[in-house]
C-alpha cells in the first residue's frame, strides 16, 4: 500500500502495478530495511541483498524493495520467518 508520508515513494496500490521515476533515496531505503533485518535475525543472517532495480541509481522501477536473505546455517531458514512476520 502506498504511504503518502513515505519519503521514499515506495509501495503500490492493491491490485496495481506501476513504474516510478528513479528516486535517489531508494538505496538508502534498502540500507535501512536491510539493517532492520540484520537486527531481527542476528546471527542467523548470513547476508542480504536487493534483487531488483529500485536500488540501482537512475533506473525506473516498481517502487518496491525486494530483499533476498541468506542464512548462516540451513536450519536457520526454518526460523527466520517468525522475526520477520
C-alpha positions in Angstrom: 0.0 0.0 0.0 1.3 3.4 -0.8 2.0 5.6 2.2 1.7 9.3 1.4 4.2 10.1 4.2 6.9 7.7 2.9 9.8 9.9 1.9 11.0 7.1 -0.5 7.8 7.0 -2.6 7.6 3.2 -2.2 4.6 1.0 -2.4 1.8 0.0 -4.7 -2.0 0.3 -4.5 -3.8 -3.1 -4.1 -4.2 -4.8 -7.5 -2.0 -2.2 -9.1 1.5 -2.1 -10.7 3.4 0.8 -11.9 6.9 2.1 -12.8 8.2 5.1 -10.9 10.8 7.6 -11.8 14.1 6.9 -10.0 14.4 8.2 -6.5 18.0 8.9 -5.3 16.8 7.8 -1.8 15.9 4.2 -2.8 19.4 2.9 -2.0 19.0 4.4 1.5 15.6 2.7 1.8 17.2 -0.6 1.0 20.0 0.0 3.5 17.6 0.9 6.3 15.4 -2.2 5.6 18.5 -4.5 5.4 19.7 -3.1 8.8 16.3 -3.8 10.4 16.5 -7.4 9.1 20.0 -7.8 10.5 18.8 -6.7 13.9 15.8 -9.0 13.7 17.7 -12.1 12.6 21.0 -11.5 14.4 23.5 -14.4 14.0 21.1 -16.3 11.8 21.6 -13.9 8.9 24.4 -14.6 6.6 23.8 -11.8 4.0 21.1 -9.7 2.4 20.9 -8.2 -1.0 18.5 -6.4 -3.2 17.1 -8.3 -6.1 15.5 -5.6 -8.2 16.1 -2.2 -9.7 14.9 0.3 -7.0 18.4 0.1 -5.6 20.0 0.8 -9.0 20.6 4.5 -9.5 18.8 6.3 -12.3 16.7 3.3 -13.3 12.8 3.4 -13.4 11.4 0.6 -11.4 8.4 -0.7 -9.5 8.6 1.2 -6.2 9.1 -1.9 -4.1 12.3 -3.1 -2.4 12.6 -6.8 -2.8 15.2 -8.4 -0.5 16.9 -11.7 -0.7 18.3 -13.0 2.6 20.7 -15.9 3.2 21.1 -17.7 6.4 24.3 -18.9 8.1 23.1 -22.4 8.6 20.4 -24.2 6.6 18.4 -24.9 9.8 18.2 -21.2 10.4 16.0 -20.9 7.4 13.2 -22.7 9.3 13.2 -19.9 11.9 13.7 -16.6 10.1 10.0 -16.1 9.1 9.0 -15.6 12.8 11.0 -12.5 13.5 10.2 -11.1 10.0 6.5 -11.8 10.2 
